[in-house]
Amino acid sequence: METKNKPEKVFSTGAIQVSVWKNEAVKDGNKSEFRTVSIQRRYADKSGEWKSTSTLRINDLPKASLVLNKAFEYLVMKGQDAEFVEEIVA
């Protein structure tokens, strides 16, 4: 039985959802961990079936901004991409 990869953390508001994914990589024999972020908008099609898209409408942008900021805050608090944060703050 195949196990489906699940996000580490999910932030959502309304139809907008941001997922934080934990990834592993091996480079030169060294195992490392990094995280990525995906965004989606959920909607019901004409038949009522729920679908997902990465395309956002203008009214989705404030909600997308909110959940993206929450994901960024989560990653900063975990120490992910600390060098990037230091560059922004400096």
N, CA, C and O atoms as a MOPAC input file, in Angstrom:
PM7 MOZYME 1SCF
protein

 N      0.83500 1    -1.17100 1     0.00000 1
 C      0.00000 1     0.00000 1     0.00000 1
 C      0.88500 1     1.24200 1     0.00000 1
 O      1.80100 1     1.34600 1     0.81600 1
 N      0.62500 1     2.17900 1    -0.90000 1
 C      1.42700 1     3.38500 1    -1.03600 1
 C      0.97000 1     4.43800 1    -0.02900 1
 O     -0.22700 1     4.67300 1     0.13700 1
 N      1.94100 1     5.07400 1     0.64600 1
 C      1.59400 1     6.13800 1     1.57400 1
 C      1.76100 1     7.46900 1     0.86800 1
 O      2.74600 1     7.69100 1     0.16400 1
 N      0.79300 1     8.35300 1     1.06200 1
 C      0.81300 1     9.65400 1     0.41400 1
 C      1.57300 1    10.63900 1     1.29900 1
 O      1.36500 1    10.69800 1     2.51000 1
 N      2.45200 1    11.40300 1     0.67200 1
 C      3.20300 1    12.43100 1     1.38600 1
 C      2.23300 1    13.49400 1     1.89300 1
 O      1.40100 1    13.99200 1     1.13500 1
 N      2.34200 1    13.83800 1     3.17200 1
 C      1.46900 1    14.83700 1     3.77100 1
 C      2.27500 1    16.07700 1     4.11200 1
 O      3.45600 1    15.98100 1     4.44500 1
 N      1.64100 1    17.24800 1     4.02900 1
 C      2.36600 1    18.46600 1     4.39400 1
 C      2.70400 1    18.48600 1     5.87600 1
 O      2.00000 1    17.89800 1     6.69700 1
 N      3.78400 1    19.16600 1     6.20200 1
 C      4.18800 1    19.33100 1     7.59400 1
 C      3.23800 1    20.28600 1     8.32300 1
 O      2.91900 1    20.08600 1     9.49500 1
 N      2.79600 1    21.31400 1     7.61800 1
 C      1.92500 1    22.33000 1     8.20700 1
 C      1.06200 1    22.91800 1     7.10100 1
 O      1.51300 1    23.07200 1     5.96600 1
 N     -0.19000 1    23.24700 1     7.44000 1
 C     -1.11800 1    23.84000 1     6.47800 1
 C     -1.72500 1    25.09200 1     7.09600 1
 O     -2.14800 1    25.08900 1     8.25200 1
 N     -1.76200 1    26.15900 1     6.30900 1
 C     -2.41200 1    27.40300 1     6.71100 1
 C     -3.49600 1    27.68500 1     5.67700 1
 O     -3.24400 1    27.60800 1     4.47400 1
 N     -4.69900 1    28.01100 1     6.14000 1
 C     -5.76800 1    28.27800 1     5.17400 1
 C     -6.71700 1    29.35200 1     5.69200 1
 O     -6.88900 1    29.54200 1     6.89600 1
 N     -7.31000 1    30.03000 1     4.75200 1
 C     -8.37500 1    30.98300 1     5.03100 1
 C     -9.29700 1    30.97000 1     3.82100 1
 O     -8.86900 1    31.21200 1     2.69300 1
 N    -10.54300 1    30.69000 1     4.07100 1
 C    -11.47900 1    30.57200 1     2.94500 1
 C    -11.02400 1    29.46800 1     2.01600 1
 O    -10.71500 1    28.36100 1     2.45600 1
 N    -10.98400 1    29.76900 1     0.73200 1
 C    -10.61500 1    28.78000 1    -0.26900 1
 C     -9.11200 1    28.68900 1    -0.50900 1
 O     -8.65600 1    27.82600 1    -1.25900 1
 N     -8.33300 1    29.58200 1     0.12800 1
 C     -6.89400 1    29.63300 1    -0.10500 1
 C     -6.16100 1    28.80500 1     0.93900 1
 O     -6.41600 1    28.92000 1     2.13700 1
 N     -5.25200 1    27.97100 1     0.46400 1
 C     -4.50600 1    27.07900 1     1.34700 1
 C     -3.02900 1    27.08900 1     0.97100 1
 O     -2.67600 1    26.97500 1    -0.20200 1
 N     -2.17100 1    27.22800 1     1.98100 1
 C     -0.72400 1    27.14800 1     1.80100 1
 C     -0.22600 1    25.96100 1     2.60600 1
 O     -0.55700 1    25.81600 1     3.78200 1
 N      0.56600 1    25.11800 1     1.97300 1
 C      1.12100 1    23.93500 1     2.62500 1
 C      2.63800 1    24.04300 1     2.68800 1
 O      3.28300 1    24.45800 1     1.72500 1
 N      3.19900 1    23.66600 1     3.82900 1
 C      4.64400 1    23.60600 1     4.01300 1
 C      5.04400 1    22.14300 1     3.93100 1
 O      4.51400 1    21.30200 1     4.65700 1
 N      5.98400 1    21.84700 1     3.04100 1
 C      6.42300 1    20.48100 1     2.80200 1
 C      7.84500 1    20.27900 1     3.29200 1
 O      8.71300 1    21.11300 1     3.03700 1
 N      8.08900 1    19.19300 1     3.98700 1
 C      9.43000 1    18.83600 1     4.45000 1
 C     10.05700 1    17.91600 1     3.40900 1
 O      9.46400 1    16.91100 1     3.01600 1
 N     11.24800 1    18.26600 1     2.97100 1
 C     11.94500 1    17.51400 1     1.93600 1
 C     13.31600 1    17.09800 1     2.42900 1
 O     13.89500 1    17.73600 1     3.30800 1
 N     13.82400 1    16.03300 1     1.86000 1
 C     15.16600 1    15.56700 1     2.17200 1
 C     15.95400 1    15.43400 1     0.88000 1
 O     15.41600 1    15.07000 1    -0.16500 1
 N     17.24600 1    15.74000 1     0.97800 1
 C     18.12200 1    15.61900 1    -0.18700 1
 C     19.44800 1    15.03900 1     0.27200 1
 O     19.84200 1    15.19500 1     1.42800 1
 N     20.13400 1    14.36700 1    -0.65000 1
 C     21.46400 1    13.84700 1    -0.37800 1
 C     22.39700 1    14.44100 1    -1.42500 1
 O     22.20000 1    14.26800 1    -2.62800 1
 N     23.41700 1    15.14700 1    -0.94100 1
 C     24.40000 1    15.73700 1    -1.83600 1
 C     25.77800 1    15.39500 1    -1.30800 1
 O     26.08700 1    15.65700 1    -0.14600 1
 N     26.60000 1    14.81400 1    -2.15100 1
 C     27.95200 1    14.39900 1    -1.77500 1
 C     27.94300 1    13.49900 1    -0.54100 1
 O     28.84300 1    13.56900 1     0.29600 1
 N     26.92700 1    12.66200 1    -0.43900 1
 C     26.81700 1    11.72600 1     0.66800 1
 C     26.25300 1    12.31800 1     1.94600 1
 O     26.07700 1    11.59900 1     2.92900 1
 N     25.96600 1    13.61600 1     1.95300 1
 C     25.41800 1    14.27100 1     3.13400 1
 C     23.91800 1    14.46900 1     2.98500 1
 O     23.44500 1    15.00900 1     1.98500 1
 N     23.18500 1    14.02800 1     3.98300 1
 C     21.73600 1    14.15700 1     3.97700 1
 C     21.36600 1    15.52300 1     4.56000 1
 O     21.87500 1    15.91600 1     5.60900 1
 N     20.48000 1    16.23600 1     3.87500 1
 C     20.02200 1    17.52300 1     4.38500 1
 C     18.50300 1    17.61100 1     4.26400 1
 O     17.86700 1    16.84300 1     3.54200 1
 N     17.95900 1    18.55400 1     4.98200 1
 C     16.51500 1    18.74200 1     5.04100 1
 C     16.20300 1    20.18400 1     4.63500 1
 O     16.90600 1    21.11300 1     5.03400 1
 N     15.15100 1    20.36200 1     3.84300 1
 C     14.70900 1    21.69700 1     3.47400 1
 C     13.19700 1    21.67800 1     3.31200 1
 O     12.58600 1    20.61400 1     3.21600 1
 N     12.61000 1    22.84400 1     3.28400 1
 C     11.15600 1    22.93300 1     3.17600 1
 C     10.76600 1    23.75900 1     1.96200 1
 O     11.46800 1    24.69000 1     1.56800 1
 N      9.63600 1    23.40000 1     1.38100 1
 C      9.05900 1    24.15400 1     0.27100 1
 C      7.62500 1    24.51000 1     0.62700 1
 O      7.03400 1    23.94200 1     1.54500 1
 N      7.08300 1    25.45600 1    -0.11600 1
 C      5.73100 1    25.94700 1     0.14500 1
 C      4.92700 1    25.87700 1    -1.14800 1
 O      5.41400 1    26.26000 1    -2.21100 1
 N      3.69700 1    25.38800 1    -1.05200 1
 C      2.79400 1    25.38200 1    -2.20200 1
 C      1.51500 1    26.13500 1    -1.82500 1
 O      1.11500 1    26.17000 1    -0.66100 1
 N      0.89000 1    26.73500 1    -2.83500 1
 C     -0.35000 1    27.47800 1    -2.61500 1
 C     -1.40900 1    26.95400 1    -3.57000 1
 O     -1.11800 1    26.60400 1    -4.71300 1
 N     -2.63600 1    26.90700 1    -3.08700 1
 C     -3.73600 1    26.46400 1    -3.94500 1
 C     -5.03900 1    27.15400 1    -3.55700 1
 O     -5.21900 1    27.60300 1    -2.42500 1
 N     -5.92300 1    27.22200 1    -4.51500 1
 C     -7.28500 1    27.71300 1    -4.28100 1
 C     -8.23500 1    26.57000 1    -4.58200 1
 O     -8.16000 1    25.96400 1    -5.65100 1
 N     -9.12200 1    26.27400 1    -3.65400 1
 C    -10.12300 1    25.21900 1    -3.84200 1
 C    -11.39300 1    25.83400 1    -4.39800 1
 O    -11.76100 1    26.95000 1    -4.03100 1
 N    -12.06200 1    25.11100 1    -5.28000 1
 C    -13.31700 1    25.58400 1    -5.85900 1
 C    -14.14900 1    24.39300 1    -6.30000 1
 O    -13.62100 1    23.30400 1    -6.52400 1
 N    -15.44100 1    24.60400 1    -6.42200 1
 C    -16.34500 1    23.56200 1    -6.91900 1
 C    -16.60400 1    23.83400 1    -8.39800 1
 O    -16.93100 1    24.95800 1    -8.78000 1
 N    -16.45800 1    22.80300 1    -9.22800 1
 C    -16.73300 1    22.97900 1   -10.65800 1
 C    -18.24700 1    22.94800 1   -10.90900 1
 O    -19.03300 1    22.86900 1    -9.96500 1
 N    -18.64600 1    23.00800 1   -12.17400 1
 C    -20.07000 1    23.07100 1   -12.51600 1
 C    -20.86900 1    21.87500 1   -12.01200 1
 O    -22.06500 1    21.98600 1   -11.74300 1
 N    -20.20000 1    20.73500 1   -11.88600 1
 C    -20.89900 1    19.53400 1   -11.40100 1
 C    -20.86100 1    19.42100 1    -9.86700 1
 O    -21.41400 1    18.48000 1    -9.29700 1
 N    -20.20800 1    20.38200 1    -9.21000 1
 C    -20.13400 1    20.36800 1    -7.75400 1
 C    -18.94200 1    19.61600 1    -7.19700 1
 O    -18.79700 1    19.49100 1    -5.98100 1
 N    -18.08100 1    19.11100 1    -8.08300 1
 C    -16.89300 1    18.38400 1    -7.64900 1
 C    -15.79700 1    19.38300 1    -7.24900 1
 O    -15.55300 1    20.36500 1    -7.95000 1
 N    -15.14400 1    19.11500 1    -6.11000 1
 C    -14.10100 1    20.01700 1    -5.62700 1
 C    -12.81300 1    19.81900 1    -6.39400 1
 O    -12.37000 1    18.69200 1    -6.61400 1
 N    -12.21000 1    20.93900 1    -6.80200 1
 C    -10.96100 1    20.96000 1    -7.56500 1
 C     -9.98600 1    21.92000 1    -6.89500 1
 O    -10.36000 1    22.68700 1    -6.00700 1
 N     -8.73800 1    21.86600 1    -7.33000 1
 C     -7.69800 1    22.77000 1    -6.85000 1
 C     -6.99900 1    23.42300 1    -8.03100 1
 O     -6.86500 1    22.82600 1    -9.09900 1
 N     -6.55400 1    24.66400 1    -7.82200 1
 C     -5.78300 1    25.36800 1    -8.83400 1
 C     -4.75300 1    26.24500 1    -8.14600 1
 O     -4.92900 1    26.64000 1    -6.99300 1
 N     -3.68200 1    26.54700 1    -8.85500 1
 C     -2.69100 1    27.48600 1    -8.32500 1
 C     -2.94900 1    28.89100 1    -8.86800 1
 O     -2.21500 1    29.82500 1    -8.54500 1
 N     -3.97900 1    29.04300 1    -9.68500 1
 C     -4.35800 1    30.33600 1   -10.23600 1
 C     -5.23500 1    31.07900 1    -9.23600 1
 O     -6.21300 1    30.53500 1    -8.72400 1
 N     -4.87100 1    32.32200 1    -8.96800 1
 C     -5.61800 1    33.12100 1    -8.01000 1
 C     -6.34700 1    34.26200 1    -8.71600 1
 O     -5.88900 1    34.77400 1    -9.73700 1
 N     -7.48200 1    34.64700 1    -8.15300 1
 C     -8.22600 1    35.81200 1    -8.64000 1
 C     -7.81300 1    37.02000 1    -7.81700 1
 O     -7.19700 1    36.86400 1    -6.76200 1
 N     -8.13500 1    38.20400 1    -8.27300 1
 C     -7.73300 1    39.42000 1    -7.57200 1
 C     -8.24700 1    39.43600 1    -6.13200 1
 O     -7.54700 1    39.90100 1    -5.23200 1
 N     -9.45200 1    38.93600 1    -5.90900 1
 C    -10.01100 1    38.91400 1    -4.55500 1
 C     -9.33400 1    37.89200 1    -3.64500 1
 O     -9.50200 1    37.94100 1    -2.42600 1
 N     -8.57200 1    36.97100 1    -4.22800 1
 C     -7.85100 1    35.96300 1    -3.44600 1
 C     -6.53600 1    36.50200 1    -2.89100 1
 O     -5.99300 1    35.93900 1    -1.94000 1
 N     -6.02000 1    37.57700 1    -3.46700 1
 C     -4.68300 1    38.04400 1    -3.11900 1
 C     -4.51200 1    38.44500 1    -1.65100 1
 O     -3.49100 1    38.08900 1    -1.06300 1
 N     -5.45000 1    39.16500 1    -1.02500 1
 C     -5.25900 1    39.47200 1     0.39700 1
 C     -5.19500 1    38.21700 1     1.26600 1
 O     -4.38900 1    38.14900 1     2.19400 1
 N     -6.02800 1    37.23600 1     0.97800 1
 C     -6.00500 1    35.98700 1     1.75000 1
 C     -4.72200 1    35.21000 1     1.48000 1
 O     -4.14500 1    34.61700 1     2.39200 1
 N     -4.27900 1    35.21500 1     0.22800 1
 C     -3.02900 1    34.53600 1    -0.11600 1
 C     -1.86400 1    35.18300 1     0.62500 1
 O     -0.98700 1    34.48900 1     1.13900 1
 N     -1.85600 1    36.49700 1     0.67700 1
 C     -0.81000 1    37.22400 1     1.39600 1
 C     -0.80200 1    36.83300 1     2.87400 1
 O      0.26100 1    36.61500 1     3.45600 1
 N     -1.96900 1    36.74700 1     3.46800 1
 C     -2.08600 1    36.39200 1     4.88400 1
 C     -1.50300 1    35.00600 1     5.15900 1
 O     -0.68600 1    34.84900 1     6.06600 1
 N     -1.91300 1    34.00500 1     4.38800 1
 C     -1.44600 1    32.63600 1     4.66800 1
 C      0.01600 1    32.44800 1     4.27000 1
 O      0.72000 1    31.65000 1     4.88900 1
 N      0.48800 1    33.17000 1     3.24400 1
 C      1.90800 1    33.10900 1     2.90500 1
 C      2.75900 1    33.71200 1     4.01900 1
 O      3.82800 1    33.19300 1     4.34000 1
 N      2.28300 1    34.80400 1     4.60500 1
 C      3.00200 1    35.39400 1     5.74000 1
 C      3.02500 1    34.44600 1     6.93000 1
 O      4.03700 1    34.36100 1     7.62600 1
 N      1.94300 1    33.73900 1     7.17700 1
 C      1.90500 1    32.75900 1     8.26700 1
 C      2.91000 1    31.63300 1     8.01100 1
 O      3.59500 1    31.18600 1     8.93100 1
 N      2.99400 1    31.17600 1     6.75800 1
 C      3.95200 1    30.12700 1     6.41400 1
 C      5.38100 1    30.64200 1     6.59300 1
 O      6.24100 1    29.92400 1     7.10200 1
 N      5.63300 1    31.88300 1     6.17600 1
 C      6.95700 1    32.47100 1     6.33700 1
 C      7.31800 1    32.57000 1     7.81400 1
 O      8.43700 1    32.23900 1     8.20800 1
 N      6.37600 1    33.02500 1     8.62600 1
 C      6.58800 1    33.12500 1    10.07200 1
 C      6.90900 1    31.74500 1    10.66100 1
 O      7.82100 1    31.61200 1    11.47700 1
 N      6.17100 1    30.74300 1    10.25200 1
 C      6.39300 1    29.37800 1    10.72200 1
 C      7.81200 1    28.91400 1    10.37900 1
 O      8.50500 1    28.34200 1    11.22100 1
 N      8.23400 1    29.16200 1     9.14500 1
 C      9.56200 1    28.73700 1     8.71300 1
 C     10.66000 1    29.50000 1     9.44600 1
 O     11.68700 1    28.91800 1     9.79700 1
 N     10.45900 1    30.78700 1     9.67900 1
 C     11.44400 1    31.58000 1    10.41000 1
 C     11.57000 1    31.06900 1    11.83800 1
 O     12.67900 1    30.94400 1    12.35800 1
 N     10.44500 1    30.77500 1    12.47100 1
 C     10.46300 1    30.28600 1    13.84600 1
 C     11.14400 1    28.92100 1    13.94500 1
 O     11.70900 1    28.58800 1    14.98700 1
 N     11.09700 1    28.13700 1    12.88300 1
 C     11.77100 1    26.83800 1    12.85700 1
 C     13.25500 1    26.98900 1    12.52800 1
 O     14.01700 1    26.02600 1    12.62000 1
 N     13.66300 1    28.20500 1    12.14300 1
 C     15.05900 1    28.43200 1    11.78600 1
 C     15.36300 1    28.12200 1    10.34100 1
 O     16.52900 1    28.12400 1     9.94500 1
 N     14.34000 1    27.85200 1     9.53700 1
 C     14.53000 1    27.55600 1     8.12400 1
 C     14.90800 1    28.83300 1     7.38800 1
 O     14.30600 1    29.88100 1     7.62100 1
 N     15.87500 1    28.75900 1     6.52000 1
 C     16.30300 1    29.89700 1     5.69800 1
 C     16.74200 1    31.07900 1     6.55000 1
 O     16.45200 1    32.22600 1     6.21000 1
 N     17.43400 1    30.81400 1     7.64800 1
 C     17.86300 1    31.87300 1     8.56200 1
 C     18.75000 1    32.88500 1     7.85000 1
 O     18.67100 1    34.07600 1     8.15200 1
 N     19.59100 1    32.45300 1     6.91600 1
 C     20.46000 1    33.38200 1     6.19400 1
 C     19.62700 1    34.37000 1     5.39500 1
 O     19.95300 1    35.55700 1     5.35200 1
 N     18.55900 1    33.90200 1     4.76400 1
 C     17.68700 1    34.76100 1     3.98000 1
 C     17.03000 1    35.81000 1     4.86500 1
 O     16.95000 1    36.97800 1     4.48500 1
 N     16.56100 1    35.40800 1     6.03500 1
 C     15.90200 1    36.32400 1     6.96100 1
 C     16.89900 1    37.37600 1     7.42500 1
 O     16.55300 1    38.55400 1     7.51400 1
 N     18.14000 1    36.96800 1     7.72400 1
 C     19.14300 1    37.93500 1     8.15400 1
 C     19.40400 1    38.97200 1     7.08300 1
 O     19.61900 1    40.14200 1     7.40300 1
 N     19.39000 1    38.57000 1     5.79900 1
 C     19.59500 1    39.51500 1     4.70800 1
 C     18.45200 1    40.53500 1     4.64700 1
 O     18.69200 1    41.71400 1     4.38500 1
 N     17.22700 1    40.09800 1     4.88400 1
 C     16.07800 1    40.99700 1     4.83400 1
 C     16.14100 1    41.99800 1     5.98400 1
 O     15.89600 1    43.18900 1     5.79300 1
 N     16.46800 1    41.51300 1     7.17000 1
 C     16.50400 1    42.35300 1     8.36200 1
 C     17.66500 1    43.33900 1     8.31800 1
 O     17.52800 1    44.47400 1     8.77500 1
 N     18.80100 1    42.92400 1     7.77600 1
 C     19.99800 1    43.76600 1     7.77400 1
 C     19.86000 1    45.00600 1     6.92700 1
 O     20.79600 1    45.80100 1     6.83900 1

